[in-house]
């Protein structure tokens, strides 16, 4: 077993080194293209995405900022930058970029969802309810959106409204929009159903 563990450790190390070398080669190629065409925002976005794949978040941020210097009104780039901030738990700058993204493209509804999650992480639950509510209006069958909205509603004391969100998830989980896999941190729909029964007892005394 010890030998197998060593072999596995060596394999993982070798895989990591190989991946780093592969990303490094692609990054060098994109950097060469940028040197030849420094005003091409798409190249900076490609570079940022490669840094994301390599988990080099600081360089990814810098590359997205370079892209935005060239295309400041590109909603998708603002959204991608927000996602990087969110990934490293920099929630305030993430929210700022999500706001810019939806201001530029009102149909970029995923930004409302992510913004709501960021507000929730900052314990700004009223703001989370507002953002997640907008997302739920446009994406009424998204289980994750409904679940997070329910959690935020509970935090602001609106347990009945939270129940309505959870019950929608349970209704959809047996219909045309049946849930696949887990629902939030509750696990399966059965776990959520159990939680809903407890919450109903708390709210209605049932």
ABEGO torsion letter per residue (X at the ends): XAAAAAAAAAAAAAAAAAAAAAAAAAAAAAAAAAAABAABAAAAAAAAAAAAAAGBAAAAAAAAAAAAAABAABAAAAAAAAAAAAAAGBAAAAAAAAAAAAAABAABAAAAAAAAAAAAAAGBAAAAAAAAAAAAAABAABAAAAAAAAAAAAAAGBAAAAAAAAAAAAAAAABAABBBEBBEAAEBAAAAAAAAAAAAAAAAGX
